[in-house]
C-alpha cells in the first residue's frame, strides 16, 4: 500500500474527511436543535399521544385484571370462530395453560395488550397509506424509500429520538414497535390493490363506478388476501419488537427477556422466549386461517 | 325506451405518449408500420366511420390486433380517442365531462366482457345487481329485477353460487344478466362468446337473438368469427389494421366481398345459411309456380322445403303473401357453392 501511496498524491490515498472540528460543530448544532425542539414541543406532543396511553393502560388493565379463566375462554372462542379449526383451538388452549403454569400469565397479558394495540394502530395507519400508494406512482416513489429506511435502520437508532421526545414508558415503546411493524402492512396493501385484475376493474368502470365505489366493491375485497398477509406480518413483527421495546420501559415478556440477558438467566430467558413463540404461533395460525376462510369463494374452481 | 343510434365519425386512435401529434401524418397516409418504426407510436384505429342503427345488432368483426376491442371501448370511452366523435342521441361521448360520462355509463350502456370480468367474491345475484347498486337503486327493487334476468338467462337456482363454481358458459350468462339488469339502451359485447366452446356459443347466440327480438336494444357485438357475425349482425363492419375494410349486411359481404382479405374469410362461410331467397330470385314471369317461400328464408331451408315437397321450382312471397319473384333448385345450388372466382382469388 505504502508503495502505491508514494506515487499517488496524498489526496487520493487518504480520504479527505471533513475537518473533525466541523463535524463536532454540526453534531452539536443538530443535537441542540433537536433538544430545543423537544423542550418547546415535548409537552404538546405528549398531550397529543395521551389517548394512546389511556387506551393502552385500559386494555392492559382489562387483560391483567380479568380472571384468567375469562381471558382463556375468550381467547379460545376468538381463535375457534376466527379459524374454525379444532387443532388450532386446542393448541391455543394448551399453550396458554402452559404459559400460566410457569407463572408468566400476567406478563403474557401485558405483551398481548401491547401487541393488540400496536397491530390496530399499524392497520389504521398502514391501509390508508397503502391505498394512496396504489393510486399514485408519485406517492409510491416517495413512500417506498421511507419504508426501506424504516425496515433497515437498526431499531436501537430510532429509539434515541423516540426516547428523547417521549421519555421512557409504554407510548414510546408503542411508537417504536409501530415504526417497525407498519411497513409490511403498507407494502402489502399497496401490492394487493395493484394486483387486482384489470378486467374486473374495467368492468366496474364500464358500469360507471365512482372511485370510492371501485375501492369499496372491487379493489379492497379483491386485495383482501394480500392485506390479510400484511396484517399477519405486522403481528409477527410487533411480537419480535416488543422485546427490543422493553429496553425503553415496555413491560411484559420482553422485560423478562431483557433481565435474563443482563443476568444470564438461561431458563428464564427461554421460558419467556417460548411464551412469545407460543402467542406468535397462535396469532399467525388464527389470522391465516381466518384469511383463508374469507376467500372461500375462490376454493371451488370449475374448469 | 326508444333506442338511439350510435354514430362513429372520423375516429382515430394512436397509442403512445404523444398520439395527437401524428393524426395529421396518418391522415396524409402514414401507415401502421411506418408510424411504429419512425415515431414509436401504435396506430390503433384510423378514420373509422360507422353508423350503428338503433335497435339493431351491429357486429364489428376482425382478427386479433385489428382494433375491434379498441373500437368498442370508445363507445363508453373506456379508451379516449385521439381524434373524432362518437355521437349518441346527438351528444358526443368523447366530449363529456367526468360526471356526465359516469351517468352515461350507468344509465345508457351495459357491457359484457370476453373474460366475463365478474366479481369473484360476490354471488351470482350480487354480481347481477352490481350496475343497479352503483346507480343507487334500492336493494329490494334491484334484487327483484336481477332475479328476473337471472331466470331469463337460465340460471334460476344458481343465485347464491360464486362465479368460480360455474362453468364458462354459465359465467357468461351471469355477465349477460348483469348487463341486462342495467336496462340500458346500448349493449356492448366485447368478444362476449369467444371464450366459450362452440355448442355453448351457438346456444348463447340464440339467447341473445331471442332477447333482442323483444328488447330492441342497440347492440354492438365484437367477434373474430364470421359465422357468429353473420348469424347475429343486422349490420357488419369488418376491421383490418384499425381500418374499416367493408361494412354492410351479411348478404352484401358474402355476395360481394370488397377485397381479397374478406374473400378469404367468406370462402369458409356456409352460404346456404346466410343468403336469402330474395337475393337470388329472378323476376316473376307468368304464374307463380311451386311452393311459396317467405322473404328472409335462407337458401338451406328453402332447399329443404322444396325437396320435401318434391318440386324443383318455387316462388318468393312477401310478408303479405304477394308473389314477388321465382327461383329453382339449380339456382339455389349454384348460389350455395363457393364461387370458383373466390378460389382463384385466394390462390392468386
Interface residues (C-beta under 8 A of the other chain):
Chain A: X197 X199 X200 X202 X203 X204 X205 X206 X207 X208 X209 X210 X213 X217 X218 X221 X222 X224 X297 X298 X299 X300 X301 X302 X303
Chain B: X76 X78 X102 X103 X104 X105 X106 X107 X109 X110 X111 X113 X115 X117 X118 X119 X120 X121 X130 X131 X133 X134 X135 X162 X163 X164 X165 X166 X167 X182 X188
